[in-house]
Amino acid sequence: MGISSMTFLCATRLLAAWLVLPFMYVAAVGAGFLRQLSGGGPADRRGLVRWVLPDLLDVPETLLTSYTA
Amino acid sequence: MPIGWLSVPRDWIATFGVIAKFAARVVAEVFTGKVFRFFGEALRQCGVLILGSTMVIWGLAFILGLQCGIEGAYFNRSVGAPAYAGVFIGMVRPTRDHALRVRLHDERQGGHGPRGRARLDADHRRDRRPRG
């Protein structure tokens, strides 16, 4: 009966990482998006805008594939 | 004990087995829901991750993306194809269905050119050369 302390620590930390990382990912992508919206301007010398994610649907899909792949 | 091909890596394989067994046990604790009895501790670990690791992970991702961009740009310029720098960005940037898909324009896909028939006949305009 009982659980080893190392397994306890690793399992809770793994669960914590799975809980936290999606929000961290969305926050990072959102920061890039806001940077583009806030008049960041073109990213290269041709004046082309290079989005972090080209489409809004990329956000949930890449989030899902990061868990399943 | 006779010396064979497995003499040297035997310990490595054994250690790998121990690591894999432990990892499998940890993942099993999560998937069977046993760890949810300690959900408070998991939330505490969430706080530790947010406060202690977020900036490190973001910083590493930023440096990795920056490095890929810089090296891609300079390498492609050195071989005479600077417009292909986006290919390197595509390696580290997550997208749907195609890693190298790039949205280049602020507006709709296809840029600022004319829609429809006029766009299909773009090669007839005098500033374009015939293609195909």
N, CA and C atoms of all chains as a GROMACS GRO file, in nm:
protein
  603
    1MET      N    1   0.085  -0.119   0.000
    1MET     CA    2   0.000   0.000   0.000
    1MET      C    3   0.089   0.124   0.000
    2GLY      N    4   0.033   0.232  -0.045
    2GLY     CA    5   0.112   0.354  -0.046
    2GLY      C    6   0.176   0.377  -0.181
    3ILE      N    7   0.248   0.484  -0.188
    3ILE     CA    8   0.308   0.523  -0.315
    3ILE      C    9   0.446   0.580  -0.285
    4SER      N   10   0.540   0.548  -0.371
    4SER     CA   11   0.676   0.598  -0.346
    4SER      C   12   0.681   0.748  -0.369
    5SER      N   13   0.768   0.810  -0.295
    5SER     CA   14   0.773   0.957  -0.301
    5SER      C   15   0.816   1.005  -0.439
    6MET      N   16   0.906   0.931  -0.503
    6MET     CA   17   0.954   0.973  -0.635
    6MET      C   18   0.842   0.962  -0.739
    7THR      N   19   0.766   0.852  -0.732
    7THR     CA   20   0.654   0.837  -0.824
    7THR      C   21   0.548   0.945  -0.800
    8PHE      N   22   0.523   0.973  -0.672
    8PHE     CA   23   0.428   1.079  -0.636
    8PHE      C   24   0.470   1.213  -0.696
    9LEU      N   25   0.598   1.247  -0.678
    9LEU     CA   26   0.647   1.375  -0.727
    9LEU      C   27   0.639   1.382  -0.880
   10CYS      N   28   0.685   1.276  -0.947
   10CYS     CA   29   0.689   1.278  -1.094
   10CYS      C   30   0.548   1.279  -1.152
   11ALA      N   31   0.458   1.201  -1.094
   11ALA     CA   32   0.322   1.194  -1.148
   11ALA      C   33   0.250   1.327  -1.132
   12THR      N   34   0.262   1.388  -1.014
   12THR     CA   35   0.195   1.518  -0.994
   12THR      C   36   0.257   1.625  -1.083
   13ARG      N   37   0.386   1.617  -1.102
   13ARG     CA   38   0.450   1.719  -1.188
   13ARG      C   39   0.413   1.697  -1.335
   14LEU      N   40   0.401   1.568  -1.375
   14LEU     CA   41   0.358   1.540  -1.513
   14LEU      C   42   0.217   1.592  -1.536
   15LEU      N   43   0.128   1.566  -1.441
   15LEU     CA   44  -0.009   1.618  -1.453
   15LEU      C   45  -0.008   1.771  -1.456
   16ALA      N   46   0.076   1.831  -1.372
   16ALA     CA   47   0.084   1.977  -1.370
   16ALA      C   48   0.132   2.031  -1.504
   17ALA      N   49   0.230   1.964  -1.562
   17ALA     CA   50   0.280   2.009  -1.692
   17ALA      C   51   0.172   2.000  -1.798
   18TRP      N   52   0.094   1.889  -1.796
   18TRP     CA   53  -0.014   1.875  -1.893
   18TRP      C   54  -0.123   1.980  -1.871
   19LEU      N   55  -0.139   2.024  -1.748
   19LEU     CA   56  -0.239   2.128  -1.722
   19LEU      C   57  -0.189   2.265  -1.764
   20VAL      N   58  -0.061   2.290  -1.746
   20VAL     CA   59  -0.008   2.425  -1.765
   20VAL      C   60   0.032   2.454  -1.909
   21LEU      N   61   0.092   2.355  -1.975
   21LEU     CA   62   0.153   2.382  -2.106
   21LEU      C   63   0.056   2.434  -2.212
   22PRO      N   64  -0.070   2.387  -2.221
   22PRO     CA   65  -0.161   2.446  -2.321
   22PRO      C   66  -0.181   2.594  -2.301
   23PHE      N   67  -0.195   2.636  -2.177
   23PHE     CA   68  -0.214   2.780  -2.151
   23PHE      C   69  -0.088   2.858  -2.186
   24MET      N   70   0.026   2.798  -2.157
   24MET     CA   71   0.153   2.862  -2.190
   24MET      C   72   0.165   2.878  -2.342
   25TYR      N   73   0.123   2.774  -2.414
   25TYR     CA   74   0.129   2.778  -2.561
   25TYR      C   75   0.037   2.885  -2.617
   26VAL      N   76  -0.087   2.886  -2.567
   26VAL     CA   77  -0.183   2.986  -2.615
   26VAL      C   78  -0.136   3.127  -2.582
   27ALA      N   79  -0.079   3.145  -2.464
   27ALA     CA   80  -0.028   3.278  -2.426
   27ALA      C   81   0.085   3.320  -2.518
   28ALA      N   82   0.173   3.227  -2.554
   28ALA     CA   83   0.286   3.262  -2.641
   28ALA      C   84   0.238   3.298  -2.782
   29VAL      N   85   0.146   3.215  -2.836
   29VAL     CA   86   0.092   3.245  -2.969
   29VAL      C   87   0.014   3.375  -2.966
   30GLY      N   88  -0.063   3.396  -2.858
   30GLY     CA   89  -0.137   3.521  -2.845
   30GLY      C   90  -0.047   3.641  -2.837
   31ALA      N   91   0.066   3.628  -2.769
   31ALA     CA   92   0.161   3.739  -2.760
   31ALA      C   93   0.215   3.774  -2.899
   32GLY      N   94   0.246   3.672  -2.978
   32GLY     CA   95   0.292   3.697  -3.115
   32GLY      C   96   0.185   3.763  -3.199
   33PHE      N   97   0.058   3.718  -3.178
   33PHE     CA   98  -0.052   3.776  -3.254
   33PHE      C   99  -0.073   3.922  -3.218
   34LEU      N  100  -0.069   3.951  -3.087
   34LEU     CA  101  -0.088   4.090  -3.042
   34LEU      C  102   0.026   4.179  -3.090
   35ARG      N  103   0.143   4.124  -3.095
   35ARG     CA  104   0.257   4.200  -3.145
   35ARG      C  105   0.233   4.240  -3.291
   36GLN      N  106   0.175   4.145  -3.369
   36GLN     CA  107   0.148   4.175  -3.509
   36GLN      C  108   0.037   4.278  -3.522
   37LEU      N  109  -0.064   4.268  -3.434
   37LEU     CA  110  -0.176   4.362  -3.441
   37LEU      C  111  -0.136   4.502  -3.396
   38SER      N  112  -0.042   4.509  -3.304
   38SER     CA  113  -0.010   4.638  -3.244
   38SER      C  114   0.086   4.718  -3.329
   39GLY      N  115   0.078   4.699  -3.458
   39GLY     CA  116   0.160   4.781  -3.548
   39GLY      C  117   0.305   4.743  -3.551
   40GLY      N  118   0.330   4.614  -3.536
   40GLY     CA  119   0.469   4.568  -3.542
   40GLY      C  120   0.530   4.588  -3.680
   41GLY      N  121   0.444   4.590  -3.780
   41GLY     CA  122   0.493   4.615  -3.914
   41GLY      C  123   0.546   4.489  -3.979
   42PRO      N  124   0.592   4.502  -4.102
   42PRO     CA  125   0.642   4.387  -4.175
   42PRO      C  126   0.766   4.328  -4.110
   43ALA      N  127   0.779   4.199  -4.125
   43ALA     CA  128   0.891   4.133  -4.061
   43ALA      C  129   1.012   4.122  -4.152
   44ASP      N  130   0.995   4.139  -4.281
   44ASP     CA  131   1.111   4.126  -4.368
   44ASP      C  132   1.121   4.247  -4.461
   45ARG      N  133   1.225   4.250  -4.539
   45ARG     CA  134   1.253   4.372  -4.615
   45ARG      C  135   1.164   4.385  -4.738
   46ARG      N  136   1.090   4.280  -4.772
   46ARG     CA  137   0.994   4.294  -4.882
   46ARG      C  138   0.861   4.349  -4.834
   47GLY      N  139   0.848   4.370  -4.705
   47GLY     CA  140   0.723   4.421  -4.652
   47GLY      C  141   0.617   4.315  -4.635
   48LEU      N  142   0.657   4.187  -4.633
   48LEU     CA  143   0.560   4.080  -4.616
   48LEU      C  144   0.539   4.053  -4.467
   49VAL      N  145   0.415   4.025  -4.434
   49VAL     CA  146   0.383   3.994  -4.295
   49VAL      C  147   0.392   3.844  -4.275
   50ARG      N  148   0.477   3.800  -4.186
   50ARG     CA  149   0.489   3.657  -4.160
   50ARG      C  150   0.425   3.628  -4.024
   51TRP      N  151   0.308   3.567  -4.030
   51TRP     CA  152   0.236   3.537  -3.908
   51TRP      C  153   0.297   3.415  -3.841
   52VAL      N  154   0.286   3.414  -3.707
   52VAL     CA  155   0.333   3.296  -3.634
   52VAL      C  156   0.250   3.175  -3.677
   53LEU      N  157   0.118   3.191  -3.674
   53LEU     CA  158   0.028   3.089  -3.726
   53LEU      C  159  -0.058   3.154  -3.833
   54PRO      N  160  -0.062   3.100  -3.953
   54PRO     CA  161  -0.132   3.166  -4.063
   54PRO      C  162  -0.282   3.173  -4.045
   55ASP      N  163  -0.339   3.086  -3.964
   55ASP     CA  164  -0.484   3.078  -3.955
   55ASP      C  165  -0.524   3.056  -3.809
   56LEU      N  166  -0.639   3.106  -3.771
   56LEU     CA  167  -0.684   3.090  -3.632
   56LEU      C  168  -0.708   2.944  -3.598
   57LEU      N  169  -0.749   2.865  -3.698
   57LEU     CA  170  -0.772   2.723  -3.674
   57LEU      C  171  -0.644   2.649  -3.642
   58ASP      N  172  -0.529   2.709  -3.672
   58ASP     CA  173  -0.402   2.644  -3.641
   58ASP      C  174  -0.382   2.629  -3.490
   59VAL      N  175  -0.442   2.721  -3.414
   59VAL     CA  176  -0.416   2.720  -3.269
   59VAL      C  177  -0.472   2.593  -3.203
   60PRO      N  178  -0.603   2.566  -3.216
   60PRO     CA  179  -0.652   2.443  -3.150
   60PRO      C  180  -0.595   2.316  -3.212
   61GLU      N  181  -0.572   2.318  -3.343
   61GLU     CA  182  -0.524   2.195  -3.407
   61GLU      C  183  -0.381   2.161  -3.367
   62THR      N  184  -0.294   2.262  -3.365
   62THR     CA  185  -0.158   2.234  -3.321
   62THR      C  186  -0.154   2.200  -3.173
   63LEU      N  187  -0.248   2.255  -3.099
   63LEU     CA  188  -0.257   2.221  -2.957
   63LEU      C  189  -0.291   2.073  -2.940
   64LEU      N  190  -0.388   2.026  -3.021
   64LEU     CA  191  -0.427   1.886  -3.013
   64LEU      C  192  -0.316   1.795  -3.062
   65THR      N  193  -0.253   1.830  -3.173
   65THR     CA  194  -0.149   1.743  -3.227
   65THR      C  195  -0.028   1.738  -3.136
   66SER      N  196  -0.005   1.843  -3.057
   66SER     CA  197   0.108   1.839  -2.966
   66SER      C  198   0.084   1.736  -2.856
   67TYR      N  199  -0.044   1.704  -2.828
   67TYR     CA  200  -0.072   1.602  -2.728
   67TYR      C  201  -0.075   1.462  -2.788
   68THR      N  202  -0.123   1.454  -2.911
   68THR     CA  203  -0.143   1.320  -2.968
   68THR      C  204  -0.022   1.271  -3.046
   69ALA      N  205   0.059   1.362  -3.099
   69ALA     CA  206   0.172   1.318  -3.183
   69ALA      C  207   0.293   1.283  -3.098
   70MET      N  208   3.260  -1.496  -1.688
   70MET     CA  209   3.159  -1.470  -1.793
   70MET      C  210   3.229  -1.442  -1.926
   71PRO      N  211   3.190  -1.512  -2.029
   71PRO     CA  212   3.256  -1.490  -2.159
   71PRO      C  213   3.228  -1.349  -2.212
   72ILE      N  214   3.328  -1.298  -2.285
   72ILE     CA  215   3.313  -1.164  -2.342
   72ILE      C  216   3.240  -1.174  -2.475
   73GLY      N  217   3.131  -1.103  -2.487
   73GLY     CA  218   3.053  -1.103  -2.611
   73GLY      C  219   3.016  -0.962  -2.652
   74TRP      N  220   2.932  -0.955  -2.752
   74TRP     CA  221   2.891  -0.823  -2.802
   74TRP      C  222   2.808  -0.745  -2.702
   75LEU      N  223   2.747  -0.820  -2.608
   75LEU     CA  224   2.660  -0.750  -2.512
   75LEU      C  225   2.732  -0.715  -2.382
   76SER      N  226   2.862  -0.744  -2.373
   76SER     CA  227   2.933  -0.720  -2.248
   76SER      C  228   2.932  -0.574  -2.208
   77VAL      N  229   2.960  -0.488  -2.302
   77VAL     CA  230   2.968  -0.344  -2.270
   77VAL      C  231   2.830  -0.281  -2.254
   78PRO      N  232   2.740  -0.302  -2.350
   78PRO     CA  233   2.611  -0.229  -2.337
   78PRO      C  234   2.511  -0.295  -2.243
   79ARG      N  235   2.550  -0.405  -2.175
   79ARG     CA  236   2.452  -0.474  -2.090
   79ARG      C  237   2.398  -0.380  -1.982
   80ASP      N  238   2.491  -0.308  -1.917
   80ASP     CA  239   2.448  -0.215  -1.812
   80ASP      C  240   2.363  -0.101  -1.869
   81TRP      N  241   2.401  -0.057  -1.989
   81TRP     CA  242   2.321   0.051  -2.050
   81TRP      C  243   2.178   0.005  -2.074
   82ILE      N  244   2.167  -0.116  -2.127
   82ILE     CA  245   2.033  -0.168  -2.156
   82ILE      C  246   1.954  -0.187  -2.028
   83ALA      N  247   2.022  -0.237  -1.924
   83ALA     CA  248   1.954  -0.257  -1.795
   83ALA      C  249   1.907  -0.123  -1.739
   84THR      N  250   1.993  -0.021  -1.747
   84THR     CA  251   1.954   0.111  -1.695
   84THR      C  252   1.838   0.169  -1.774
   85PHE      N  253   1.844   0.150  -1.906
   85PHE     CA  254   1.733   0.198  -1.990
   85PHE      C  255   1.603   0.129  -1.952
   86GLY      N  256   1.613   0.000  -1.921
   86GLY     CA  257   1.494  -0.074  -1.879
   86GLY      C  258   1.436  -0.020  -1.750
   87VAL      N  259   1.525   0.013  -1.655
   87VAL     CA  260   1.478   0.068  -1.527
   87VAL      C  261   1.409   0.202  -1.550
   88ILE      N  262   1.471   0.286  -1.635
   88ILE     CA  263   1.412   0.418  -1.664
   88ILE      C  264   1.275   0.402  -1.730
   89ALA      N  265   1.267   0.312  -1.829
   89ALA     CA  266   1.141   0.292  -1.900
   89ALA      C  267   1.033   0.239  -1.805
   90LYS      N  268   1.073   0.150  -1.715
   90LYS     CA  269   0.976   0.094  -1.619
   90LYS      C  270   0.922   0.203  -1.528
   91PHE      N  271   1.012   0.288  -1.480
   91PHE     CA  272   0.969   0.397  -1.392
   91PHE      C  273   0.878   0.495  -1.466
   92ALA      N  274   0.918   0.531  -1.590
   92ALA     CA  275   0.837   0.626  -1.668
   92ALA      C  276   0.698   0.568  -1.694
   93ALA      N  277   0.694   0.438  -1.728
   93ALA     CA  278   0.565   0.374  -1.753
   93ALA      C  279   0.478   0.377  -1.628
   94ARG      N  280   0.540   0.357  -1.513
   94ARG     CA  281   0.463   0.357  -1.388
   94ARG      C  282   0.407   0.496  -1.361
   95VAL      N  283   0.489   0.600  -1.385
   95VAL     CA  284   0.443   0.738  -1.362
   95VAL      C  285   0.326   0.772  -1.454
   96VAL      N  286   0.341   0.737  -1.583
   96VAL     CA  287   0.234   0.767  -1.679
   96VAL      C  288   0.108   0.688  -1.642
   97ALA      N  289   0.128   0.564  -1.596
   97ALA     CA  290   0.012   0.484  -1.556
   97ALA      C  291  -0.061   0.547  -1.438
   98GLU      N  292   0.015   0.602  -1.344
   98GLU     CA  293  -0.048   0.669  -1.228
   98GLU      C  294  -0.137   0.784  -1.274
   99VAL      N  295  -0.094   0.853  -1.381
   99VAL     CA  296  -0.173   0.966  -1.430
   99VAL      C  297  -0.295   0.916  -1.504
  100PHE      N  298  -0.275   0.820  -1.596
  100PHE     CA  299  -0.386   0.777  -1.681
  100PHE      C  300  -0.491   0.697  -1.605
  101THR      N  301  -0.451   0.628  -1.500
  101THR     CA  302  -0.551   0.555  -1.422
  101THR      C  303  -0.626   0.646  -1.326
  102GLY      N  304  -0.584   0.772  -1.318
  102GLY     CA  305  -0.654   0.867  -1.234
  102GLY      C  306  -0.611   0.864  -1.089
  103LYS      N  307  -0.513   0.779  -1.057
  103LYS     CA  308  -0.470   0.767  -0.918
  103LYS      C  309  -0.410   0.898  -0.867
  104VAL      N  310  -0.348   0.970  -0.961
  104VAL     CA  311  -0.279   1.094  -0.922
  104VAL      C  312  -0.380   1.204  -0.885
  105PHE      N  313  -0.505   1.186  -0.929
  105PHE     CA  314  -0.603   1.290  -0.899
  105PHE      C  315  -0.641   1.293  -0.751
  106ARG      N  316  -0.602   1.190  -0.678
  106ARG     CA  317  -0.620   1.197  -0.532
  106ARG      C  318  -0.527   1.303  -0.474
  107PHE      N  319  -0.422   1.335  -0.548
  107PHE     CA  320  -0.326   1.437  -0.501
  107PHE      C  321  -0.336   1.562  -0.587
  108PHE      N  322  -0.458   1.598  -0.623
  108PHE     CA  323  -0.475   1.710  -0.716
  108PHE      C  324  -0.424   1.842  -0.657
  109GLY      N  325  -0.434   1.855  -0.527
  109GLY     CA  326  -0.381   1.976  -0.463
  109GLY      C  327  -0.231   1.991  -0.486
  110GLU      N  328  -0.161   1.879  -0.473
  110GLU     CA  329  -0.017   1.884  -0.499
  110GLU      C  330   0.011   1.915  -0.645
  111ALA      N  331  -0.076   1.861  -0.735
  111ALA     CA  332  -0.058   1.892  -0.879
  111ALA      C  333  -0.077   2.041  -0.904
  112LEU      N  334  -0.175   2.101  -0.836
  112LEU     CA  335  -0.194   2.245  -0.852
  112LEU      C  336  -0.074   2.323  -0.798
  113ARG      N  337  -0.018   2.274  -0.689
  113ARG     CA  338   0.102   2.341  -0.636
  113ARG      C  339   0.216   2.332  -0.737
  114GLN      N  340   0.228   2.216  -0.798
  114GLN     CA  341   0.333   2.198  -0.900
  114GLN      C  342   0.305   2.288  -1.021
  115CYS      N  343   0.176   2.309  -1.052
  115CYS     CA  344   0.142   2.404  -1.159
  115CYS      C  345   0.199   2.541  -1.128
  116GLY      N  346   0.180   2.584  -1.004
  116GLY     CA  347   0.233   2.714  -0.964
  116GLY      C  348   0.384   2.720  -0.976
  117VAL      N  349   0.450   2.610  -0.935
  117VAL     CA  350   0.596   2.606  -0.946
  117VAL      C  351   0.639   2.616  -1.092
  118LEU      N  352   0.567   2.543  -1.179
  118LEU     CA  353   0.602   2.548  -1.323
  118LEU      C  354   0.580   2.687  -1.380
  119ILE      N  355   0.466   2.748  -1.346
  119ILE     CA  356   0.435   2.880  -1.402
  119ILE      C  357   0.538   2.982  -1.358
  120LEU      N  358   0.570   2.980  -1.230
  120LEU     CA  359   0.661   3.083  -1.179
  120LEU      C  360   0.807   3.053  -1.212
  121GLY      N  361   0.840   2.925  -1.223
  121GLY     CA  362   0.982   2.892  -1.237
  121GLY      C  363   1.027   2.853  -1.376
  122SER      N  364   0.935   2.799  -1.457
  122SER     CA  365   0.980   2.743  -1.584
  122SER      C  366   0.928   2.816  -1.707
  123THR      N  367   0.822   2.895  -1.690
  123THR     CA  368   0.762   2.958  -1.807
  123THR      C  369   0.860   3.046  -1.882
  124MET      N  370   0.928   3.133  -1.809
  124MET     CA  371   1.020   3.225  -1.875
  124MET      C  372   1.135   3.150  -1.943
  125VAL      N  373   1.177   3.039  -1.879
  125VAL     CA  374   1.286   2.960  -1.937
  125VAL      C  375   1.241   2.896  -2.068
  126ILE      N  376   1.119   2.838  -2.068
  126ILE     CA  377   1.068   2.771  -2.188
  126ILE      C  378   1.045   2.874  -2.299
  127TRP      N  379   0.982   2.986  -2.264
  127TRP     CA  380   0.960   3.090  -2.365
  127TRP      C  381   1.094   3.142  -2.419
  128GLY      N  382   1.189   3.161  -2.330
  128GLY     CA  383   1.320   3.211  -2.374
  128GLY      C  384   1.388   3.113  -2.468
  129LEU      N  385   1.382   2.984  -2.433
  129LEU     CA  386   1.444   2.882  -2.520
  129LEU      C  387   1.375   2.878  -2.656
  130ALA      N  388   1.241   2.882  -2.656
  130ALA     CA  389   1.168   2.880  -2.782
  130ALA      C  390   1.200   3.003  -2.866
  131PHE      N  391   1.212   3.118  -2.798
  131PHE     CA  392   1.246   3.242  -2.870
  131PHE      C  393   1.385   3.232  -2.934
  132ILE      N  394   1.481   3.183  -2.855
  132ILE     CA  395   1.618   3.173  -2.908
  132ILE      C  396   1.623   3.073  -3.023
  133LEU      N  397   1.550   2.960  -3.008
  133LEU     CA  398   1.550   2.859  -3.114
  133LEU      C  399   1.491   2.915  -3.243
  134GLY      N  400   1.379   2.985  -3.231
  134GLY     CA  401   1.317   3.045  -3.350
  134GLY      C  402   1.407   3.150  -3.413
  135LEU      N  403   1.467   3.232  -3.326
  135LEU     CA  404   1.556   3.337  -3.375
  135LEU      C  405   1.676   3.277  -3.448
  136GLN      N  406   1.730   3.172  -3.389
  136GLN     CA  407   1.848   3.106  -3.448
  136GLN      C  408   1.813   3.046  -3.583
  137CYS      N  409   1.698   2.979  -3.590
  137CYS     CA  410   1.656   2.921  -3.718
  137CYS      C  411   1.636   3.030  -3.822
  138GLY      N  412   1.574   3.140  -3.781
  138GLY     CA  413   1.551   3.249  -3.876
  138GLY      C  414   1.680   3.308  -3.928
  139ILE      N  415   1.773   3.337  -3.838
  139ILE     CA  416   1.899   3.400  -3.877
  139ILE      C  417   1.980   3.306  -3.966
  140GLU      N  418   1.995   3.181  -3.919
  140GLU     CA  419   2.078   3.088  -3.997
  140GLU      C  420   2.011   3.056  -4.130
  141GLY      N  421   1.879   3.042  -4.130
  141GLY     CA  422   1.809   3.017  -4.255
  141GLY      C  423   1.826   3.131  -4.353
  142ALA      N  424   1.812   3.254  -4.302
  142ALA     CA  425   1.824   3.370  -4.390
  142ALA      C  426   1.965   3.379  -4.449
  143TYR      N  427   2.066   3.365  -4.364
  143TYR     CA  428   2.203   3.380  -4.414
  143TYR      C  429   2.245   3.264  -4.503
  144PHE      N  430   2.203   3.142  -4.467
  144PHE     CA  431   2.239   3.028  -4.551
  144PHE      C  432   2.175   3.040  -4.689
  145ASN      N  433   2.045   3.072  -4.690
  145ASN     CA  434   1.978   3.082  -4.820
  145ASN      C  435   2.030   3.198  -4.901
  146ARG      N  436   2.071   3.304  -4.834
  146ARG     CA  437   2.131   3.416  -4.909
  146ARG      C  438   2.265   3.372  -4.969
  147SER      N  439   2.339   3.291  -4.895
  147SER     CA  440   2.471   3.249  -4.943
  147SER      C  441   2.462   3.158  -5.064
  148VAL      N  442   2.350   3.085  -5.078
  148VAL     CA  443   2.335   2.999  -5.195
  148VAL      C  444   2.250   3.066  -5.302
  149GLY      N  445   2.216   3.192  -5.284
  149GLY     CA  446   2.147   3.268  -5.387
  149GLY      C  447   1.997   3.250  -5.390
  150ALA      N  448   1.938   3.205  -5.280
  150ALA     CA  449   1.792   3.188  -5.277
  150ALA      C  450   1.735   3.248  -5.150
  151PRO      N  451   1.748   3.380  -5.131
  151PRO     CA  452   1.704   3.440  -5.004
  151PRO      C  453   1.555   3.427  -4.979
  152ALA      N  454   1.476   3.412  -5.086
  152ALA     CA  455   1.331   3.404  -5.068
  152ALA      C  456   1.290   3.274  -5.001
  153TYR      N  457   1.380   3.177  -4.993
  153TYR     CA  458   1.346   3.049  -4.932
  153TYR      C  459   1.372   3.046  -4.781
  154ALA      N  460   1.402   3.161  -4.722
  154ALA     CA  461   1.429   3.165  -4.578
  154ALA      C  462   1.310   3.113  -4.498
  155GLY      N  463   1.190   3.131  -4.552
  155GLY     CA  464   1.070   3.085  -4.482
  155GLY      C  465   1.066   2.935  -4.462
  156VAL      N  466   1.140   2.861  -4.544
  156VAL     CA  467   1.144   2.716  -4.529
  156VAL      C  468   1.203   2.678  -4.394
  157PHE      N  469   1.305   2.752  -4.350
  157PHE     CA  470   1.366   2.723  -4.220
  157PHE      C  471   1.271   2.757  -4.107
  158ILE      N  472   1.196   2.865  -4.125
  158ILE     CA  473   1.100   2.901  -4.021
  158ILE      C  474   0.995   2.791  -4.008
  159GLY      N  475   0.957   2.733  -4.122
  159GLY     CA  476   0.856   2.629  -4.121
  159GLY      C  477   0.896   2.506  -4.041
  160MET      N  478   1.028   2.488  -4.020
  160MET     CA  479   1.071   2.371  -3.944
  160MET      C  480   1.036   2.384  -3.796
  161VAL      N  481   1.035   2.505  -3.744
  161VAL     CA  482   1.012   2.522  -3.600
  161VAL      C  483   0.875   2.580  -3.570
  162ARG      N  484   0.798   2.614  -3.673
  162ARG     CA  485   0.669   2.676  -3.648
  162ARG      C  486   0.557   2.576  -3.670
  163PRO      N  487   0.469   2.560  -3.572
  163PRO     CA  488   0.360   2.463  -3.590
  163PRO      C  489   0.250   2.518  -3.680
  164THR      N  490   0.207   2.440  -3.776
  164THR     CA  491   0.094   2.478  -3.860
  164THR      C  492   0.011   2.355  -3.889
  165ARG      N  493  -0.107   2.381  -3.942
  165ARG     CA  494  -0.188   2.269  -3.985
  165ARG      C  495  -0.137   2.216  -4.118
  166ASP      N  496  -0.157   2.095  -4.145
  166ASP     CA  497  -0.145   2.020  -4.270
  166ASP      C  498  -0.014   2.038  -4.346
  167HIS      N  499   0.058   2.145  -4.331
  167HIS     CA  500   0.184   2.157  -4.404
  167HIS      C  501   0.278   2.248  -4.326
  168ALA      N  502   0.396   2.196  -4.295
  168ALA     CA  503   0.489   2.272  -4.212
  168ALA      C  504   0.540   2.398  -4.280
  169LEU      N  505   0.536   2.400  -4.411
  169LEU     CA  506   0.596   2.512  -4.483
  169LEU      C  507   0.493   2.612  -4.532
  170ARG      N  508   0.365   2.593  -4.492
  170ARG     CA  509   0.262   2.684  -4.537
  170ARG      C  510   0.285   2.822  -4.475
  171VAL      N  511   0.286   2.924  -4.558
  171VAL     CA  512   0.314   3.059  -4.511
  171VAL      C  513   0.204   3.152  -4.558
  172ARG      N  514   0.155   3.234  -4.467
  172ARG     CA  515   0.062   3.338  -4.509
  172ARG      C  516   0.143   3.466  -4.521
  173LEU      N  517   0.153   3.516  -4.643
  173LEU     CA  518   0.245   3.624  -4.668
  173LEU      C  519   0.180   3.761  -4.658
  174HIS      N  520   0.049   3.767  -4.673
  174HIS     CA  521  -0.014   3.898  -4.683
  174HIS      C  522  -0.109   3.924  -4.568
  175ASP      N  523  -0.128   4.052  -4.542
  175ASP     CA  524  -0.216   4.092  -4.434
  175ASP      C  525  -0.361   4.063  -4.468
  176GLU      N  526  -0.392   4.063  -4.597
  176GLU     CA  527  -0.530   4.044  -4.640
  176GLU      C  528  -0.556   3.897  -4.668
  177ARG      N  529  -0.650   3.870  -4.762
  177ARG     CA  530  -0.685   3.732  -4.790
  177ARG      C  531  -0.568   3.658  -4.854
  178GLN      N  532  -0.577   3.527  -4.855
  178GLN     CA  533  -0.477   3.447  -4.922
  178GLN      C  534  -0.479   3.482  -5.070
  179GLY      N  535  -0.362   3.500  -5.130
  179GLY     CA  536  -0.356   3.540  -5.268
  179GLY      C  537  -0.309   3.683  -5.283
  180GLY      N  538  -0.301   3.754  -5.173
  180GLY     CA  539  -0.239   3.885  -5.174
  180GLY      C  540  -0.326   3.994  -5.230
  181HIS      N  541  -0.264   4.093  -5.286
  181HIS     CA  542  -0.333   4.214  -5.328
  181HIS      C  543  -0.374   4.211  -5.474
  182GLY      N  544  -0.355   4.102  -5.541
  182GLY     CA  545  -0.385   4.093  -5.683
  182GLY      C  546  -0.534   4.087  -5.709
  183PRO      N  547  -0.574   4.094  -5.836
  183PRO     CA  548  -0.716   4.088  -5.870
  183PRO      C  549  -0.774   3.949  -5.848
  184ARG      N  550  -0.905   3.944  -5.822
  184ARG     CA  551  -0.970   3.815  -5.801
  184ARG      C  552  -1.013   3.754  -5.934
  185GLY      N  553  -1.048   3.630  -5.929
  185GLY     CA  554  -1.122   3.564  -6.035
  185GLY      C  555  -1.049   3.556  -6.168
  186ARG      N  556  -1.129   3.582  -6.275
  186ARG     CA  557  -1.080   3.562  -6.410
  186ARG      C  558  -0.955   3.646  -6.439
  187ALA      N  559  -0.959   3.772  -6.394
  187ALA     CA  560  -0.846   3.861  -6.422
  187ALA      C  561  -0.718   3.804  -6.360
  188ARG      N  562  -0.734   3.739  -6.245
  188ARG     CA  563  -0.616   3.684  -6.180
  188ARG      C  564  -0.566   3.561  -6.256
  189LEU      N  565  -0.660   3.482  -6.307
  189LEU     CA  566  -0.620   3.365  -6.384
  189LEU      C  567  -0.549   3.404  -6.513
  190ASP      N  568  -0.589   3.522  -6.568
  190ASP     CA  569  -0.527   3.570  -6.692
  190ASP      C  570  -0.414   3.668  -6.665
  191ALA      N  571  -0.354   3.657  -6.550
  191ALA     CA  572  -0.252   3.755  -6.513
  191ALA      C  573  -0.136   3.756  -6.612
  192ASP      N  574  -0.112   3.641  -6.677
  192ASP     CA  575   0.000   3.635  -6.771
  192ASP      C  576  -0.029   3.712  -6.900
  193HIS      N  577  -0.156   3.755  -6.921
  193HIS     CA  578  -0.186   3.833  -7.042
  193HIS      C  579  -0.154   3.981  -7.026
  194ARG      N  580  -0.138   4.022  -6.901
  194ARG     CA  581  -0.107   4.164  -6.882
  194ARG      C  582   0.034   4.195  -6.931
  195ARG      N  583   0.053   4.320  -6.969
  195ARG     CA  584   0.178   4.349  -7.038
  195ARG      C  585   0.298   4.349  -6.942
  196ASP      N  586   0.274   4.359  -6.813
  196ASP     CA  587   0.388   4.359  -6.722
  196ASP      C  588   0.430   4.218  -6.679
  197ARG      N  589   0.363   4.116  -6.735
  197ARG     CA  590   0.398   3.978  -6.700
  197ARG      C  591   0.443   3.904  -6.825
  198ARG      N  592   0.534   3.816  -6.803
  198ARG     CA  593   0.574   3.732  -6.915
  198ARG      C  594   0.481   3.610  -6.923
  199PRO      N  595   0.460   3.558  -7.042
  199PRO     CA  596   0.379   3.438  -7.053
  199PRO      C  597   0.445   3.322  -6.977
  200ARG      N  598   0.359   3.238  -6.914
  200ARG     CA  599   0.414   3.124  -6.842
  200ARG      C  600   0.364   2.995  -6.902
  201GLY      N  601   0.427   2.888  -6.869
  201GLY     CA  602   0.382   2.759  -6.911
  201GLY      C  603   0.438   2.716  -7.044
   0.00000   0.00000   0.00000
